[in-house]
């Protein structure tokens, strides 16, 4: 069994990492935006809104523009802008905001703010294939599905 399929040895058997609650997969929002987090005074959640670009004052990020049911809206940050849109979404937003390979940005009608050829470069897909087999010997993961074994796997 591979103790960490994100580590050095990625091939083999492993307990899959997922966001699970009461036996069902849940979204990252449901897992991490708990009631306690939602009550924080420095957090505002906008449902059904899509960030379309990061807004800048010179070279300093000062907010974002979002598209929502009410139309386009500019939201200003009091202190900082944190971009966390994933491996594909983050470079996409940076490019829409003018940060990326200048020649590529110009081709798509985006005015370059910072010419950075590394934005969006070397993206790789990491396909996951789940295979299930019946084993005649104790080499599978079944032994790890018993309650005490789940605790041990979780502790690891």
KOLLUMDO-994281 format. One record per residue: z, x, y of N, C-alpha, C, O, CB in turn; residue number from 1; residue in one letter. Coordinates in steps of 0.1 Angstrom, whole numbers. Each point is the difference from the previous one (the first is absolute). Glycine has a CB too. Example, Ala and Ser with C-alpha at 12.3 -4.5 7.8 and 13.67 -1.06 7.14 Angstrom:
n.up  n.east  n.north  ca.up  ca.east  ca.north  c.up  c.east  c.north  o.up  o.east  o.north  cb.up  cb.east  cb.north  rolo  koltor
78  132  -57  0  -9  12  0  9  12  7  10  0  5  -29  -12  1  A;
-19  15  23  0  9  11  8  -8  11  1  5  11  -23  7  -17  2  S;
***
This chain:
n.up  n.east  n.north  ca.up  ca.east  ca.north  c.up  c.east  c.north  o.up  o.east  o.north  cb.up  cb.east  cb.north  rolo  koltor
0  8  -12  0  -8  12  0  9  12  7  10  1  5  -29  -13  1  X;
-20  15  22  -1  8  13  11  -6  9  -1  -12  3  -24  17  -6  2  X;
34  3  8  11  -6  8  -5  -4  14  7  -8  6  9  22  -19  3  X;
-27  -8  18  -5  -4  13  -15  2  0  -6  11  1  27  -3  10  4  X;
-28  -19  -12  -15  0  -1  -6  4  14  -12  1  1  13  -18  -20  5  X;
7  19  29  -5  5  13  3  15  1  -4  6  10  7  -28  1  6  X;
3  28  -22  4  14  0  -11  9  -6  -12  -4  0  36  -3  -1  7  X;
-20  18  -4  -9  10  -6  -7  -6  -12  -13  2  -1  28  16  9  8  X;
-9  -24  -17  -6  -6  -12  -3  -14  2  9  -9  -1  3  26  -14  9  X;
-24  -21  18  -4  -14  3  -5  -7  -12  1  -13  0  -6  20  23  10  X;
0  -1  -33  -5  -7  -12  12  -2  -10  9  8  -1  -32  2  4  11  X;
22  -21  -10  10  -3  -10  6  -14  2  -5  -8  8  10  33  -10  12  X;
7  -27  -4  7  -13  1  9  1  12  6  11  2  -8  -15  -27  13  X;
4  -7  32  9  0  11  4  -14  3  -7  -10  -3  -3  31  13  14  X;
22  -23  -5  4  -13  5  -6  -2  14  2  8  9  20  -7  -22  15  X;
-29  -12  14  -8  -2  13  9  -4  11  10  -7  -2  -29  0  -11  16  X;
17  13  25  7  -3  12  -6  -12  7  -12  0  3  19  24  0  17  X;
1  -35  -1  -5  -12  6  11  -6  8  12  3  -2  -29  -7  -17  18  X;
13  -4  28  10  -8  8  2  -13  -8  -9  -9  0  3  19  23  19  X;
17  -12  -30  3  -11  -9  13  -7  5  9  7  3  -22  4  -23  20  X;
12  -24  20  13  -8  3  0  -11  -10  -10  -8  -1  10  14  26  21  X;
11  -8  -32  1  -10  -10  -12  -1  -10  -4  -11  -4  18  -2  21  22  X;
-19  25  -21  -10  0  -10  -14  -2  6  -10  0  -8  26  -8  -8  23  X;
-18  7  29  -14  -3  5  -2  11  11  9  4  7  -8  -29  -12  24  X;
-14  29  6  -4  9  11  1  -7  13  -3  -11  1  -12  24  -17  25  X;
20  -5  26  1  -5  14  -7  9  9  -2  12  -3  24  -23  -3  26  X;
-25  7  18  -6  8  10  9  10  6  12  -2  -1  -27  -17  6  27  X;
10  29  1  8  10  7  8  -7  11  12  4  3  -28  14  -8  28  X;
10  -27  12  7  -7  11  12  -7  -5  11  0  6  -33  -3  6  29  X;
20  -4  -23  12  -8  -6  11  10  -5  11  -3  1  -27  -16  -7  30  X;
11  30  1  10  10  -6  8  7  11  12  3  -1  -27  0  -18  31  X;
8  1  30  6  8  10  4  -7  13  9  5  7  -22  13  -16  32  X;
7  -29  12  4  -7  12  10  -11  -3  -2  -12  0  -21  16  10  33  X;
35  1  -14  11  -9  -4  5  -7  12  -4  3  12  10  12  -31  34  X;
3  -25  17  5  -8  11  8  10  10  -1  -2  12  3  -19  -27  35  X;
5  30  9  7  10  9  -10  8  9  3  2  12  15  0  -30  36  X;
-29  2  12  -10  8  8  -6  -9  10  -2  4  11  -2  11  -31  37  X;
1  -27  16  -7  -10  10  8  -3  12  -5  -4  10  -7  -6  -30  38  X;
26  11  19  9  -3  11  1  12  10  7  -2  10  5  -14  -25  39  X;
-18  27  12  1  12  9  -6  -4  13  -11  -5  1  11  21  -20  40  X;
7  -12  30  -5  -3  14  -12  8  4  -7  -4  9  30  -2  -3  41  X;
-26  17  -13  -11  8  4  -12  -3  -9  -10  8  0  26  10  8  42  X;
-16  -29  -15  -11  -3  -9  -6  -14  3  8  -10  1  2  24  -19  43  X;
-23  -15  20  -6  -13  2  -11  -1  -11  -8  9  -1  13  -10  26  44  X;
-5  -10  -32  -10  -2  -11  -10  -10  5  3  -11  4  14  17  -22  45  X;
-30  -3  17  -11  -9  4  -7  -3  -13  -7  8  -6  5  2  29  46  X;
3  -23  -28  -7  -4  -12  -14  -4  4  -3  -4  11  24  -4  -21  47  X;
-30  10  1  -14  -4  1  -7  8  12  -8  -6  8  13  -17  -18  48  X;
-1  35  12  -6  9  11  -5  12  -7  6  6  -9  10  -15  27  49  X;
-28  14  -13  -6  12  -6  -1  10  12  -7  -3  10  -6  -10  -28  50  X;
18  25  16  -1  11  10  -15  4  0  -6  3  -11  30  5  8  51  X;
-30  -8  15  -14  4  1  -2  14  6  -10  6  -2  4  -30  4  52  X;
16  29  5  0  14  5  13  3  6  9  -8  3  -33  6  2  53  X;
26  16  -4  12  5  7  -4  2  14  -11  6  3  20  6  -24  54  X;
-1  -16  31  -3  1  14  7  13  5  11  3  -3  -13  -28  6  55  X;
-5  32  6  4  13  6  1  0  15  -8  -7  6  -2  18  -26  56  X;
19  -4  25  1  4  14  -2  15  0  9  7  -2  7  -27  9  57  X;
-28  24  -4  -4  14  -1  0  3  -15  -8  -7  -8  18  13  30  58  X;
-2  4  -27  0  3  -14  13  -5  -6  3  3  -12  -17  17  17  59  X;
21  -28  2  13  -6  -6  -2  -14  -5  -5  -9  8  18  24  8  60  X;
-10  -18  -28  0  -13  -6  10  -9  7  12  4  0  -21  5  -22  61  X;
5  -20  27  10  -9  8  1  -14  -6  8  -8  5  -13  22  15  62  X;
-3  -17  -30  0  -14  -5  -12  -2  -10  -7  9  -4  19  -17  25  63  X;
-14  -5  -24  -11  -3  -9  -6  -13  5  6  -8  7  5  19  -26  64  X;
-24  -13  16  -7  -13  2  -1  -7  -13  -4  6  -10  -9  4  30  65  X;
17  -22  -20  -1  -8  -13  -9  -12  2  -1  -6  11  24  13  -17  66  X;
-29  -12  -5  -7  -12  0  9  -10  -8  4  3  -11  -27  9  12  67  X;
25  -24  5  8  -10  -6  -7  -14  2  -11  -1  6  32  15  -3  68  X;
-14  -24  -7  -6  -14  2  -1  -3  15  -9  -8  3  20  1  -25  69  X;
-3  13  30  -1  -2  14  -10  9  7  -2  -2  12  26  -4  -12  70  X;
-31  14  -7  -10  9  5  5  15  1  10  3  -7  -19  -22  21  71  X;
3  27  -6  3  14  1  13  1  9  1  -7  10  -25  14  -13  72  X;
33  2  0  12  2  7  4  14  0  -1  7  -10  9  -30  4  73  X;
-4  28  17  5  14  1  15  0  0  7  -7  8  -27  14  5  74  X;
26  1  -22  14  1  -2  4  14  4  -5  10  -5  6  -27  -13  75  X;
8  19  28  5  13  4  13  4  -7  9  -9  -1  -20  5  24  76  X;
12  16  -26  12  6  -6  9  5  11  -4  5  10  -8  1  -31  77  X;
25  -8  19  10  5  10  1  15  -1  2  7  9  10  -29  -9  78  X;
-12  27  -13  3  14  -2  -11  8  -8  -5  10  4  29  -16  -4  79  X;
-28  0  -12  -10  7  -8  -8  -9  -8  4  -12  -2  11  31  1  80  X;
-26  -15  -4  -9  -7  -8  0  7  -14  -3  12  0  -12  -20  20  81  X;
18  1  -30  0  6  -14  -12  -7  -7  0  -12  -2  26  16  2  82  X;
-35  4  -5  -12  -5  -7  2  2  -15  2  12  -4  -17  -6  24  83  X;
16  -17  -27  1  1  -15  -8  -11  -6  5  -11  -4  19  21  6  84  X;
-37  -7  -3  -9  -10  -5  -6  4  -13  -11  -5  -4  6  -2  27  85  X;
11  17  -30  -5  5  -13  -11  11  1  -4  4  11  9  -27  -19  86  X;
-9  27  -3  -9  12  -1  -14  -3  6  -7  8  4  20  0  -24  87  X;
-17  -21  19  -13  -4  5  2  -6  14  -8  3  9  -1  -7  -32  88  X;
19  -5  25  1  -7  13  4  9  11  -5  -2  11  12  -18  -24  89  X;
1  30  11  5  9  11  -12  7  6  -2  0  12  24  3  -23  90  X;
-30  5  3  -12  6  6  -10  -10  6  -6  3  10  9  16  -26  91  X;
-4  -30  10  -9  -11  6  5  -3  14  -9  -1  9  4  -8  -32  92  X;
18  6  25  5  -4  13  -1  12  10  -4  -2  11  20  -14  -22  93  X;
-14  28  6  -1  12  9  -15  1  5  -2  2  12  21  10  -24  94  X;
-28  -14  3  -14  0  4  -4  -11  10  -7  2  10  1  9  -32  95  X;
11  -23  19  -3  -11  9  7  2  14  -5  -5  10  4  -10  -29  96  X;
11  24  19  7  3  13  -6  12  7  5  4  10  16  -14  -20  97  X;
-31  17  4  -6  11  6  4  14  -5  -2  10  7  0  -25  13  98  X;
9  15  -31  5  13  -5  -7  2  -14  2  -8  -9  21  6  21  99  X;
-31  12  -12  -8  3  -12  -12  9  3  0  5  11  8  -27  -21  100  X;
-17  23  1  -12  8  2  -8  -6  11  -5  -11  -1  4  18  -23  101  X;
-1  -1  36  -6  -5  12  -14  -5  -3  -4  -11  4  17  26  10  102  X;
-21  -8  -22  -14  -4  -3  0  -14  -8  -8  -8  3  1  32  -3  103  X;
16  -25  -9  1  -13  -8  5  -11  9  -5  -11  -1  10  24  -20  104  X;
5  -10  29  5  -11  9  -11  -5  10  -2  -12  1  25  22  -2  105  X;
-31  -1  6  -11  -3  10  -10  -9  -8  -6  -9  6  10  30  7  106  X;
-7  -18  -25  -10  -7  -8  4  -15  -1  -8  -9  -1  3  30  -12  107  X;
18  -23  13  5  -14  -1  5  -6  13  6  -11  0  0  17  -23  108  X;
-10  0  34  3  -5  13  14  1  4  5  -7  9  -23  -9  -13  109  X;
26  25  -2  14  3  4  0  12  9  -5  11  -4  14  -21  -17  110  X;
-3  9  33  2  11  9  10  10  -6  12  -4  -2  -19  -10  22  111  X;
3  27  -22  10  9  -6  11  4  10  -3  3  12  -16  6  -26  112  X;
31  -9  9  11  4  8  4  14  -4  3  9  8  5  -33  -5  113  X;
-7  26  -16  3  13  -6  -10  2  -11  -1  -7  -10  26  5  16  114  X;
-32  13  -5  -10  4  -11  8  8  -11  4  11  2  -23  -10  15  115  X;
21  -8  -28  7  6  -11  -8  -4  -13  1  -11  -5  22  9  17  116  X;
-30  12  -17  -8  -2  -12  8  -3  -13  -6  -4  -10  -11  19  21  117  X;
30  -12  -10  8  -2  -12  4  -15  -3  5  -3  -11  3  26  15  118  X;
-8  -31  7  4  -14  -2  -10  -7  -9  -12  -1  2  22  1  21  119  X;
-4  -5  -34  -8  -7  -10  -7  9  -10  -7  -5  -9  4  -13  26  120  X;
5  31  -16  -7  9  -9  8  1  -13  12  -1  0  -22  14  20  121  X;
3  -10  -31  6  3  -13  8  -12  -6  9  2  -7  -8  22  14  122  X;
-5  -36  -3  7  -11  -6  -5  -1  -15  -12  1  -3  14  -14  25  123  X;
8  10  -31  -4  -1  -14  7  -12  -5  11  -4  3  -13  29  -5  124  X;
-6  -32  -7  6  -11  -7  8  5  -12  -4  10  -6  -15  -25  14  125  X;
29  8  -11  9  3  -12  0  -11  -9  10  -8  0  4  24  14  126  X;
-24  -18  -23  0  -11  -9  11  0  -10  5  11  -4  -29  -12  7  127  X;
29  -10  -6  11  -1  -10  -6  -9  -12  -5  -11  2  24  13  16  128  X;
-17  3  -29  -4  -7  -12  12  -2  -9  7  9  -4  -31  1  5  129  X;
27  -22  -3  11  -4  -9  -5  -3  -14  -8  -9  -1  22  0  21  130  X;
-9  16  -29  -4  -2  -14  12  -4  -8  11  6  2  -30  11  0  131  X;
17  -26  -11  11  -4  -9  -4  1  -14  -11  -5  -4  20  -11  22  132  X;
0  22  -26  -3  2  -14  12  -4  -9  12  0  5  -28  19  1  133  X;
13  -23  -18  11  -2  -10  2  13  -7  -10  6  -4  5  -31  1  134  X;
17  30  3  3  13  -6  8  -2  -13  9  -8  -1  -9  19  24  135  X;
-4  -3  -33  7  0  -13  13  8  0  8  -1  -9  -30  -3  -2  136  X;
23  13  21  12  9  1  6  -3  14  -6  -6  9  -3  24  -25  137  X;
21  -13  18  7  -2  13  -5  9  11  8  9  5  12  -16  -18  138  X;
-32  6  17  -5  9  11  -3  -9  13  -3  6  10  -7  10  -27  139  X;
11  -29  16  -3  -8  11  11  -2  10  10  7  0  -25  -19  -15  140  X;
14  3  24  10  -3  10  10  -11  -4  9  -3  8  -26  10  9  141  X;
15  -14  -28  8  -11  -4  15  4  1  8  -9  4  -27  0  -19  142  X;
22  20  10  15  4  0  5  1  14  12  -1  2  -16  14  -23  143  X;
-4  -11  31  4  0  14  2  -14  6  4  -1  12  -15  24  -10  144  X;
7  -33  -9  1  -14  5  13  -6  -3  3  -11  6  -27  9  -8  145  X;
33  8  -6  13  -6  -3  9  2  13  -2  10  7  -1  -5  -32  146  X;
12  -14  27  8  1  13  6  13  3  -1  5  11  6  -28  -15  147  X;
2  30  -6  6  12  3  -10  11  3  2  9  8  17  -15  -23  148  X;
-30  6  8  -11  9  2  -6  -2  14  -5  10  6  0  -9  -31  149  X;
4  -13  30  -5  -3  13  9  7  11  -5  6  9  -5  -28  -17  150  X;
23  21  5  10  6  9  -2  16  0  -1  6  11  17  -25  -15  151  X;
-18  24  -7  -2  15  -1  -13  4  6  0  10  8  13  -10  -29  152  X;
-24  -8  19  -13  3  7  1  -1  15  -5  8  7  -7  -16  -28  153  X;
20  -2  25  2  -2  15  8  11  6  -3  5  11  1  -29  -15  154  X;
12  29  -4  8  11  5  -8  13  2  2  8  9  18  -19  -20  155  X;
-30  13  1  -8  12  1  -9  -1  12  -8  10  2  8  -8  -27  156  X;
***
